[in-house]
Amino acid sequence: MSQRVAVIGLGYIGLPTAAILASHGYQVLGVDVSDKHVNAVNAGQIPFVEPDLGTHVAGAVSQGLLTAQKDTPKADIYIIAVPTPFAEGYQADLSYIDAATDALLPQLQGGELVILESTSPPGATQHLADRITAARPELTTDQAGGERNVDVAHCPERVLPGRVMVELVENDRIVGGLTPRAAERAKELYSSFCRGEIFLTDAVTAEMAKLTENSFRDVNIAFANELSIIAEKVGIDVFELIELANKHPRVNILQPGPGVGGHCIAVDPWFIVSAVPEHARLIRTAREVNDSKPEYVISKVLGHIEGKDAPVIAALGLAFKPDIDDMRESPALEIAKSLAERAPGATVLAVEPNIEELPARLHGTSNLRLATIEEALTDADVVALLVDHREFKAVAADQLGSTPVVDTRGVWRSEAK
């Protein structure tokens, strides 16, 4: 293929997207501000854990179809896949999108396709287009074609960490263009590798679709998390309760946990709330329920070490979901940090099989360190199971002996009965 694609942001979404495009014949130039990510990709390696990604990256690099650099090059198609974190008051921080847009501005000549993949609040794609035309008034973004028009579209990712390389290909996609032509051009690109159906709409609806999907799941998880507290208060097993309730053909309750993490479900609902705060009452309440769950877990753990001298707490898992190293918005990480801070006389042994050193968020917490699962279970006065990694599922309940356990994921409940 003659088209050059620049993927800006080589993180958990950008790098898999770059690799899958390169494996389908596109000449892909990855762009990232991180030397670690750029160097890893150019060496045919990956800078984070994601099944099957390494094979795609190594193959694409060896064929000369994927390279990485820090500067934004000229390209026919630009895909922006940068973070959209919180700003004050749970507003979306668009500064990363702005920086990515500013970096590609000097390269635009007209005729390019710019796709925003970053999860965004309503209007972010139009904001990107307005930034282009404000800086380059000779260009347009709202025309049906023409030499000086730049087509702008939004195509939100909708993949599950740990299954990204599968779901990039298999899942349906939603593409929203600022113009019908922009949507059609973006569809053509994604059709080169996506076996799922591709649905076309306008950009704002595409933005809201992604937020709506994750807000729906957040509300469902909030129901499960609230139910878990109620069930404990009345003395029943919430996991059995949900399993039985889900026998109803029209009931599908999700599983409770220590909170909600990741850059999607823990973040996206706030973008809807901030857009129309006076009407997003249920969505806001769900976010508050899920954000409060870590404190409930912390209180339970601290209750088990009350009155003990120099207790040891085993915190099993730091990632936001099983079998990955992604800690974005992870409630497990924040629980471990808070336990160390609120029990300064205790030692917190964090067990996270997918990392080799503590993340920066935990640096400076002197009474918290990484440990093996064997060490943690041997020395612990209380065990907090925060993430259901496969390594923890392999532990038999009887290995815990009489040590108190706060099992937020129901890993050992069936054996303990």
Secondary structure as UniProt FT lines:
FT   STRAND          4..8
FT   TURN            12..13
FT   HELIX           14..23
FT   TURN            24..25
FT   STRAND          27..31
FT   HELIX           35..42
FT   TURN            43..44
FT   TURN            51..52
FT   HELIX           53..62
FT   TURN            63..64
FT   STRAND          66..69
FT   STRAND          77..80
FT   HELIX           88..90
FT   HELIX           95..104
FT   HELIX           105..107
FT   STRAND          113..116
FT   TURN            122..123
FT   HELIX           124..135
FT   TURN            137..138
FT   TURN            147..148
FT   STRAND          151..154
FT   TURN            161..162
FT   HELIX           164..170
FT   STRAND          173..177
FT   HELIX           180..190
FT   TURN            191..193
FT   STRAND          198..202
FT   HELIX           203..233
FT   TURN            234..235
FT   HELIX           238..245
FT   TURN            246..247
FT   TURN            249..250
FT   TURN            265..267
FT   HELIX           268..275
FT   TURN            277..279
FT   HELIX           281..305
FT   TURN            306..307
FT   STRAND          312..316
FT   TURN            322..323
FT   TURN            328..329
FT   HELIX           331..342
FT   TURN            344..345
FT   STRAND          347..351
FT   TURN            353..354
FT   HELIX           360..362
FT   TURN            363..364
FT   TURN            366..367
FT   STRAND          368..370
FT   HELIX           373..379
FT   STRAND          382..385
FT   HELIX           390..393
FT   HELIX           397..400
FT   TURN            401..402
FT   STRAND          405..407
FT   TURN            408..409
FT   HELIX           413..416
//
